[in-house]
């Protein structure tokens, strides 16, 4: 299977661990904020991890901490109708985490 490898470095934000209702498996979601020249140029990357990785990553993450995430690119396309009645596609991009590192932690 081929996939796009992603490495993202930035600040952890909106960290949430939950149990999915359908499959009863742990799901960790968080955002990596990659700073830009100013606030408007920052990039927000949604990250997910499942199962034991979700639990492990949740135990080491703190809001605002600098993180390095490695994983694979995941896209979801959602169809919607805009105000003009046109059918459009919304592309939701994110990363399924394989590893999470805290490079600045001693």
NORDACOR-V710121 format. One record per helix or strand of 3 or more residues. SS is the DSSP state (H for helix, E for strand). FROM is the first residue (numbers start at 1). TO is the last residue. If there is no record, write none. Layout:
{{SS:FROM:TO} {SS:FROM:TO}}
This chain:
{{E:5:19} {E:26:34} {H:39:41} {E:43:50} {H:51:60} {E:66:81} {E:87:101}}
